[in-house]
Amino acid sequence: MSVKNNIPALPISKQLTIGLFGFGVVGKGLYEVLQSTPALQASIKKVCIKNAGKKRSIGEEYFTTNADEILDDEEINVVVELIDDADAAYSIVKDALQKGKAVVSANKKMIAAHFEELLQLQFEHETAFLYEGSCCASIPIIRNLEEYYDNDLLSSVKGIVNGSTNFILTKIFEEGLSFKDALLQAQQLGFAESNPALDIEGHDAANKLSILLAHGFGTITKPTDILYSGITAIKESDAAIAKQKNLRIKLVATAQKINETQLAAFVLPQFVATDDELANVNNEFNGLITESSFADKHFFKGKGAGAYPTAAAVLSDIAALRYHYKYEYKKYLQQSGINLTNDFYLKVFVSAADINTIEKNEFEWIEEAHNEYNNSWVVGTIHAEKLFNNTWWKENGVSLILTEKPIVDNVDYKKIGKQSLALAGVV
Ligand SMILES: NC(=O)c1ccc[n+]([C@@H]2O[C@H](COP(=O)([O-])OP(=O)(O)OC[C@H]3O[C@@H](n4cnc5c(N)ncnc54)[C@H](OP(=O)(O)O)[C@@H]3O)[C@@H](O)[C@H]2O)c1
């Protein structure tokens, strides 16, 4: 007799009837992926888009521009939100949850901005809201943080979480493309956000990091409370220094416990050694390294943008709804969440055409300084709060790149004083 006969059936929902919002890169990708997975018993009943006049690859009977045709349809039990307008997405998702529909989204900007309220709505209306595609597209990081890592054990999560900036950096440094051409390619391939500033100025990575903080550490925070920048200020001379030192430059998101109750979190460009796992995460790929007390290190790598990789994560969420999966937010609800702090020191490389645009007095310690016409830089230690509260390091062509091991162990610079500045001959 087969073992199968003795196993009780799983409590699986019969049919998932989907109302899809958005038929762009990811929405159309999801439609195609669903065509190849009939066993899932999930079908799209209606698609709500913005521009009625656009030519579509499937029958026009699917489409509407009236959101209520989906939201008021009682047969539709799953709303999949894949639009590029975070404000409209928020009202769609809120309405759908209030009507008791399960919701799947990949809209990190919207999720990060309204995290607490969306959490409340899920509990109030006892319905599921899943969003694996919002962080690192095809890498199943949210479910791993939720299910696998116990809060006490996880000490850090860091990695490359934005596919388009990683694509741009790879094209510039490995293939010699200009920034403009690399961005254009990322847009043509469907990796970039409709508003590319979200990617290149680091907002998208900060949104993702804030979602990862909630699931990884139970820390709910607005992305604007995170120290971050993007890749727009990185210069050719920075790339030349990286090459000389056999390093790569990557936009890295980091969340690291600095003690039992406090967490450092930031998204900044960083020099990465060639033997670091992140050095070989190229193009639209994302990579994440988790560190925990007993398992030590895990490295996740996968496509972080594009139609099918993102649709794959959305599909996995839809499949999870069939067995009534919900995020439990245990770490947040057990109040084991730890607080975000900027009370730590970072070792940074800061370059500028004119050394006077580098605020040297903001540093606690300068260990290297170079002053040449059109190419000046310093390497030193700076308090994270000073970066968070000031913008000089993002302006006037100043570029700030973290060193390979950026968090400096707690040194009391107040006691040491600033003699190093004089030693470096720059003040
Ligand atoms: N592309 C990626 O690699 C990727 C990866 C991870 C997550 N995401 C996220 O996935 C979402 C969709 O991204 P995408 O790249 O697929 O965007 P996209 O290609 O620009 O498509 C956006 C779609 O949203 C529709 N739309 C915009 N406003 C709407 C509204 N108010 N009501 C109904 N439909 C509306 C548009 O309609 P029209 O077709 O009529 O213009 C279009 O079909 C975004 O939240 C994005 O951050 C994307």
The ligand as an ORCA input file, in Angstrom:
! r2SCAN-3c Opt
* xyz 0 1
  N      10.461     45.160    -12.728
  C      11.070     44.490    -11.777
  O      12.116     43.861    -12.006
  C      10.514     44.452    -10.385
  C      11.141     43.657     -9.411
  C      10.607     43.606     -8.119
  C       9.475     44.328     -7.805
  N       8.894     45.117     -8.781
  C       7.714     45.880     -8.382
  O       6.585     45.387     -9.134
  C       5.671     46.460     -9.377
  C       5.409     46.559    -10.879
  O       6.618     46.857    -11.526
  P       6.750     46.740    -13.121
  O       8.200     46.782    -13.403
  O       5.932     45.602    -13.613
  O       6.070     48.126    -13.573
  P       5.635     48.573    -15.067
  O       6.258     47.690    -16.053
  O       5.904     50.030    -15.133
  O       4.062     48.323    -15.084
  C       3.206     49.028    -14.256
  C       1.782     48.601    -14.519
  O       0.946     49.245    -13.557
  C      -0.203     49.761    -14.227
  N      -0.744     50.864    -13.416
  C      -0.134     51.991    -13.011
  N      -0.946     52.723    -12.213
  C      -2.107     52.008    -12.113
  C      -3.339     52.224    -11.432
  N      -3.551     53.314    -10.690
  N      -4.319     51.276    -11.560
  C      -4.120     50.174    -12.298
  N      -2.970     49.916    -12.971
  C      -1.982     50.821    -12.871
  C       0.295     50.161    -15.579
  O      -0.800     50.260    -16.461
  P      -0.616     50.532    -18.047
  O      -0.119     49.236    -18.599
  O      -1.974     50.857    -18.504
  O       0.376     51.644    -18.153
  C       1.234     48.990    -15.900
  O       0.533     47.917    -16.445
  C       6.304     47.721     -8.760
  O       5.819     47.888     -7.463
  C       7.780     47.369     -8.698
  O       8.456     48.066     -7.649
  C       9.384     45.191    -10.044
*
